[in-house]
Amino acid sequence: LVDGKIIAVISEERLTRIKNDSGLPKKAIKEVLRIGGLKIEDVDYFALNTLEPRTHLNYATYSEESLPWLKGQKLSLFGLMWKIKEYILVNIPKSKFLYPKVLDFYYETFIEPNLRKILLEKIENEVGISKEKILYTEHHLTHTLPALTVAPNFKTKPYLLISLDSLGDKLCATVNIAKNGKLKRISKTIFLKLKNTK
């Protein structure tokens, strides 16, 4: 975005040819800057589409520094543990009620402690973006706000905006009202809970 106008949009998977590529979008960043005729130094902020990097980044982000308990081992062990967890969810339907707690324990114990720091350092080292320029943004807002900013007269005309996603920062869906340029969330659906909350 430059002064509220969309200059370039691209998904990393279009450049890597890997479907749903969720690693660091190094190629996408370089491409949008090239299209816009900009350098990294020209950009005010870079936004990550989550408050919880653990949910939205692939295994390539992890290292022995972020997973000290894996030091000296192959990261395939991490992938195996993930598959076992998913297998149990699929084949033992009642386990879905324990899934959120298991997921939180899994990440908070093995992943979360150092991941945010490691991620910022990885972006700075591999992409060249200063940590001070990186913002964490709530996942469903990253779906909702782009739709709003391209809507006609969004600063004066009211809009109802709905975001639907399988999972983003523990939410599956949100309902929002935009009025006078401000966004208000009026409902949300929490992951694996058949209940809407205001």
C-alpha positions in Angstrom: 0.0 0.0 0.0 1.2 3.5 -0.8 -1.0 6.3 0.6 -4.0 3.9 0.8 -3.6 2.6 -2.8 -2.8 -1.0 -3.6 0.4 -1.1 -5.6 1.2 -4.8 -5.6 -0.1 -8.1 -4.1 1.4 -11.5 -4.5 1.4 -14.9 -2.7 4.6 -16.7 -2.0 3.2 -19.9 -3.5 3.0 -18.2 -6.9 6.7 -17.7 -6.9 7.9 -20.9 -5.2 5.3 -23.1 -6.9 4.6 -24.8 -3.5 0.9 -24.9 -2.7 0.0 -23.1 0.5 3.6 -22.2 1.1 3.7 -20.8 4.7 7.3 -20.2 5.1 8.9 -16.7 5.2 7.6 -14.9 2.1 11.1 -13.8 1.0 10.4 -14.0 -2.8 7.0 -12.2 -2.4 8.6 -9.3 -0.5 11.2 -8.9 -3.1 8.7 -9.0 -5.9 6.2 -6.5 -4.5 9.1 -4.1 -3.8 10.4 -4.6 -7.4 6.9 -3.9 -8.8 6.5 -0.8 -6.6 10.0 0.4 -7.5 10.9 0.5 -3.8 13.7 -0.7 -1.5 13.2 -2.2 2.0 14.4 1.1 3.5 11.5 2.9 1.8 8.8 0.8 3.6 7.5 2.0 7.0 6.2 -1.3 8.3 5.9 -5.0 7.4 3.0 -6.9 8.9 2.8 -10.5 9.8 -0.7 -12.1 9.5 -0.9 -13.5 13.0 -0.4 -12.8 16.7 0.7 -16.4 17.1 3.5 -17.3 14.7 3.4 -20.9 15.9 0.1 -21.4 14.0 1.0 -20.0 10.6 4.6 -20.8 9.9 6.0 -24.0 8.4 8.7 -26.2 9.9 11.4 -24.3 7.9 11.1 -21.5 10.5 12.2 -23.8 13.3 15.8 -24.5 14.2 17.8 -26.0 17.0 17.8 -22.6 18.7 14.0 -22.5 18.8 13.8 -26.2 19.6 16.7 -26.9 22.0 15.2 -30.2 23.0 15.9 -31.4 19.4 19.5 -30.4 19.4 21.5 -32.9 17.4 18.4 -34.6 16.1 16.7 -34.4 12.7 13.7 -32.1 12.6 11.7 -35.0 11.2 10.9 -36.0 14.8 9.0 -32.7 15.1 7.0 -33.6 11.9 6.3 -37.1 13.2 4.9 -35.8 16.5 2.7 -33.4 14.6 1.4 -36.3 12.4 0.6 -38.4 15.4 -1.4 -35.6 17.0 -3.3 -35.1 13.8 -3.9 -38.8 13.4 -5.5 -39.0 16.8 -7.8 -36.1 16.1 -9.0 -37.7 12.8 -9.4 -41.3 14.1 -10.7 -40.6 17.6 -13.5 -38.1 17.1 -14.1 -37.5 20.8 -10.5 -36.2 21.0 -11.6 -33.0 19.4 -12.7 -31.7 22.8 -9.2 -32.1 24.1 -7.5 -30.8 21.0 -7.3 -27.1 21.9 -5.7 -28.0 25.2 -3.3 -30.5 23.7 -2.4 -27.9 21.0 -1.7 -25.2 23.5 0.4 -27.5 25.7 2.3 -28.8 22.6 3.3 -25.3 21.4 3.7 -23.6 24.8 6.1 -26.4 25.9 8.1 -27.2 22.8 7.8 -24.2 20.5 6.6 -20.9 21.9 9.3 -19.8 24.4 11.8 -18.7 21.8 9.9 -18.7 18.5 8.9 -15.0 18.4 12.5 -13.9 19.0 13.9 -16.4 16.6 11.4 -15.5 13.9 12.2 -11.7 14.1 15.9 -12.5 13.9 15.4 -14.8 11.0 13.4 -12.2 9.0 16.1 -9.6 9.8 19.0 -11.9 8.7 17.4 -13.6 5.7 15.2 -10.8 4.3 17.0 -7.7 5.6 14.0 -6.2 7.4 14.7 -4.5 10.7 12.9 -6.0 13.7 11.6 -2.6 14.6 9.6 -2.5 11.3 7.8 -5.8 11.9 4.3 -5.8 13.3 2.2 -8.7 14.5 -1.4 -8.4 13.4 -4.5 -10.4 14.3 -5.1 -13.0 11.6 -8.8 -12.3 10.8 -8.1 -8.5 10.6 -5.6 -9.3 7.8 -8.6 -10.8 5.9 -11.1 -8.1 6.8 -9.1 -4.8 6.5 -7.9 -5.3 2.9 -11.5 -5.9 1.8 -12.6 -2.7 3.6 -9.8 -0.5 2.3 -10.8 -1.2 -1.3 -14.5 -0.7 -0.7 -16.0 2.5 -2.2 -16.4 5.3 0.4 -15.4 3.0 3.3 -14.7 6.0 5.5 -18.2 7.3 5.2 -20.4 4.3 4.2 -21.2 1.5 6.7 -20.2 -2.1 5.8 -20.8 -5.5 7.2 -17.7 -7.7 6.9 -17.4 -11.4 7.5 -14.2 -13.4 7.6 -14.2 -17.2 7.3 -11.0 -19.3 7.8 -10.3 -22.8 9.1 -8.0 -21.4 11.8 -6.4 -18.1 12.5 -5.3 -17.0 16.0 -7.7 -19.6 17.5 -10.7 -18.2 15.5 -12.6 -19.7 12.6 -14.8 -16.7 11.7 -15.6 -13.1 12.7 -18.4 -10.7 12.0 -17.6 -7.0 11.9 -19.2 -3.7 11.3 -17.3 -0.8 9.7 -18.6 2.6 10.3 -17.0 6.1 9.9 -13.7 4.4 9.1 -13.6 2.3 12.3 -14.1 -1.4 12.6 -16.0 -3.1 15.4 -16.2 -6.9 15.9 -19.6 -8.0 17.0 -19.2 -11.8 16.9 -16.6 -14.5 16.5 -16.4 -18.3 16.4 -13.6 -19.9 18.4 -11.7 -22.9 16.8 -13.4 -26.2 17.6 -16.2 -24.6 19.7 -19.7 -24.7 18.3 -20.5 -21.4 20.0 -20.4 -17.8 18.9 -19.1 -15.2 21.3 -19.5 -11.5 21.3 
